Amino acid sequence: MRSVEDHLTLVTAAAVAPRPVRVAISEAQGLMCAEEVVTERPMPGFDQAAIDGYAVRAVDVALAGASAPSDPDEFEEFDAGGAELVDLEPGEPMIVSLPVVGEVAPGARTPTRLQPRQAVRVETGAPMPTLADAVVPLRWTDGGEQKVKVGHGVDSGDYVRRVGDDVQPGDVAVRAGSIIGPAQVGLLAAVGQSRVLVHPKPRLSVISVGSELVDIDRTPGPGQIYDVNSYSLAAAARDAGADVNRVGLAERESSRLREVVEAQLIRSEIVVICGAVGGTASRAIADALADLGDLEIARVAMHPGSVQGFGRLGRDEVPTFLLPANPVSALVTFEVMVRPLIRIALGKRQPMRRVITARTIGPIASVAGRKGYLRGQLMRDEKSGEYLVQVLGASPTGSSHLLAELADANCLIIVEPDVEELGTGDEVEVAFLAQRG
């Protein structure tokens, strides 16, 4: 029996990353950037107002907000240096008055020139008038239209976004290997990049095999059940980041099955076949695909999902999985073996789920000699902040066939092969599943 680690090493060695493709930035979100995006122009490309207010020369409003002399003699002899002061009272904050000679909105193309001791009304993002070196925020003024009273001074450069403050020519806007999120999309747009080279989603095909299966739009007859696996595994693959083609049901007859699988090998980086693992049924599937490559049926020291198939099929040696028919076993095996392959193909540095240590709140039994992946519910103690976990199901191991239990699970409890039982309060490793809601 092969260990989980050895089998996973065999699987991940077969990872095939699709060639990078150039896509519109609107389609790049969530993908990994495959190039260094170097900016050719500064951003912003011109000096612009960073706030609504009045563009001024800082020197012209230097006295605004400063206290006027309180001594009568000094007050009478006070020299404002050419600044027009209003409502001047001894010891009170001084107010500078400036004529408003224009207004500039974002997108204005006509240059505006400011003369000494003048102000221009500006909106956020508007180009700064010539000679203006600061913006007085609107809240520090009376909002005047012909003349504006300024009650607080500013320093040169205040509330101004200078050319290249954000990005200079030659700067790397988005680095290769970074995940493109909303901020990266915005930055690409800001530097005029409409398309970007990315690592695309790996294409994955899901095929169900089983004479007992019917699609969900039909009523099952005697001895028949719905095809659950192709839907659940397709969803799991999308959750992992793959571009999924749910093929659905395929006939078990050798030539027809080979034809369906071969067609998917041409269009996929990963193929997942589910159903009939173990015994003569799985051997029949492996034999049907023998011309395409060796699909090994192996026993792996894990539960559920101890019997599974894997091989590299077709001219391109596409990683191909044969997963159990049981829906829970299929999903757990997918989680442990297939999901990491998808994440590696996406270029993720950490392809595995986050694992933390939690304390059990009840007994947990496991199968001797096999690594257990048991469905559990993870919670956190409000007072101590400690993670707590309980196994789902009526028995300490849960029930491997109950899909409803997996739907309620938010984690997998990982029990090492040499552990048969955990008591209440014992520590155990737990892998987070996707968050719901």
HELIX and SHEET records of a PDB file:
HELIX    1   1 VAL A    4  THR A   12  1                                   9    
HELIX    2   2 ILE A   25  GLU A   27  5                                   3    
HELIX    3   3 ALA A   58  VAL A   61  5                                   4    
HELIX    4   4 PRO A   72  GLU A   76  1                                   5    
HELIX    5   5 LEU A  138  TRP A  140  5                                   3    
HELIX    6   6 PRO A  182  ALA A  190  1                                   9    
HELIX    7   7 ASN A  229  ALA A  240  1                                  12    
HELIX    8   8 SER A  254  ARG A  267  1                                  14    
HELIX    9   9 GLY A  279  ALA A  288  1                                  10    
HELIX   10  10 ALA A  290  LEU A  292  5                                   3    
HELIX   11  11 PRO A  327  THR A  333  1                                   7    
HELIX   12  12 PHE A  334  VAL A  338  3                                   5    
HELIX   13  13 ARG A  339  ALA A  345  1                                   7    
HELIX   14  14 LEU A  403  ASP A  408  1                                   6    
SHEET    1   A 3 VAL A  21  ALA A  24  0                                        
SHEET    2   A 3 ARG A 195  HIS A 199 -1                                        
SHEET    3   A 3 MET A  32  CYS A  33 -1                                        
SHEET    1   B 2 VAL A  37  VAL A  38  0                                        
SHEET    2   B 2 VAL A 172  VAL A 174 -1                                        
SHEET    1   C 2 GLN A  48  ALA A  49  0                                        
SHEET    2   C 2 VAL A 160  ARG A 161 -1                                        
SHEET    1   D 5 LEU A  85  VAL A  86  0                                        
SHEET    2   D 5 ILE A  95  VAL A 104 -1                                        
SHEET    3   D 5 ALA A 119  VAL A 122  1                                        
SHEET    4   D 5 GLY A  53  VAL A  56 -1                                        
SHEET    5   D 5 ALA A 134  PRO A 137 -1                                        
SHEET    1   E 3 LEU A  85  VAL A  86  0                                        
SHEET    2   E 3 ILE A  95  VAL A 104 -1                                        
SHEET    3   E 3 LYS A 147  VAL A 150 -1                                        
SHEET    1   F 6 ASP A 243  ALA A 250  0                                        
SHEET    2   F 6 ARG A 203  VAL A 209  1                                        
SHEET    3   F 6 ILE A 270  CYS A 274  1                                        
SHEET    4   F 6 VAL A 318  LEU A 323  1                                        
SHEET    5   F 6 VAL A 307  LEU A 313 -1                                        
SHEET    6   F 6 LEU A 295  ARG A 299 -1                                        
SHEET    1   G 2 LEU A 213  VAL A 214  0                                        
SHEET    2   G 2 ILE A 225  TYR A 226  1                                        
SHEET    1   H 6 MET A 302  HIS A 303  0                                        
SHEET    2   H 6 LYS A 371  ARG A 380  1                                        
SHEET    3   H 6 TYR A 387  VAL A 391 -1                                        
SHEET    4   H 6 VAL A 355  THR A 360  1                                        
SHEET    5   H 6 GLU A 427  PHE A 432 -1                                        
SHEET    6   H 6 CYS A 411  VAL A 415 -1                                        
SHEET    1   I 2 ILE A 364  ALA A 365  0                                        
SHEET    2   I 2 GLU A 421  LEU A 422 -1                                        
END                                                                             
